[in-house]
Amino acid sequence: MNKTKTRLEDLAKIAGVSVATVSRALNDSPAINRVTKRRIWDIARENHYFSGHDLPISLSGIQATIAIVIPPPQGREGRFNDPFYLELISGVGEAARDMGCDLLLSHLTPRNQHDLSKLMQNIRADGVIFLGQSYFHERFNQLARGPHKFIVWGAELNGQTYCSIGSNNVQGGARATAHLARLGRRKIVFLGDTEAPEIKQRYEGYVNGLSDYGLEFDPRLVVPAHFDIAAGEAAIAGLLAKGIKIDGVFAASDVIAVGAIKGLTRAGLQVPQDVSVVGYDNIQLSSFTHPALTTISQDLSRAGKLMVSKLIGALSNTEIRSERLSTELVVRESCGG
């Protein structure tokens, strides 16, 4: 057909759909599924129909366009410069490239249920990877019953119907605590915000680890700390100001652990001679701290591959299941053994 004579009716006849469906597909409407959109756009290209606009990025011939969204962790700001997010995004990006997908890093930050619904209705991508669950567990369950395709980095929770990828947090927490106990540490602090599902599970592992080694649980040694260095430092300062004796720290993230080391050093305590410290995540920074940080490793490269491959599976209407990554203790200088 000549492009000046091709009409919506012509495309609809070739595709075997209504004119309204063709119009919505050409405008990248979320009401039209991905497969139908791509078929209609292929027909439009073949027949030189462009209706005054270019092909949407999400339908440009790549396998899929994936958007990354970072919900604010427990109501706080999710920052792109967080070392953990950067490494997880890198893992997703490498997997997307290898699998022929385009990647969008969304600036949209859903702060409530309405924001989340609006984002899913309007985002110009085939599927979404959420880095974190925040307070949206129940809303994710609801979204999983609809047409939207998404994967969540986070914990696996009771009654969960959406797909999440994450480490075995209970296992990792127990391993960190057990390592400190094996070193003879008896006053082991837990630093982390247990309102976050993943951190709550790491806390459960901490409690299990204490029990396994016959150590008494002391609620004074459980201190909330957000995911930043300043929070870790402040948490340690607060403990020491109360005169509470400690000889071990399990921090629920590496950045919190770095802050804990800073706080201990500022107070005149030596790491690991006086207090041993274990983090969680094994971000690249952890091997360059002084002393180098003992930590629990999550395979973020594999995590990226799993999230992308499962999202592609969801886009093809393949049944997908949540998956837990095993954890590994990486021993460095901050424990002294």
Disulfide bonds with the S-S distance in Angstrom:
none
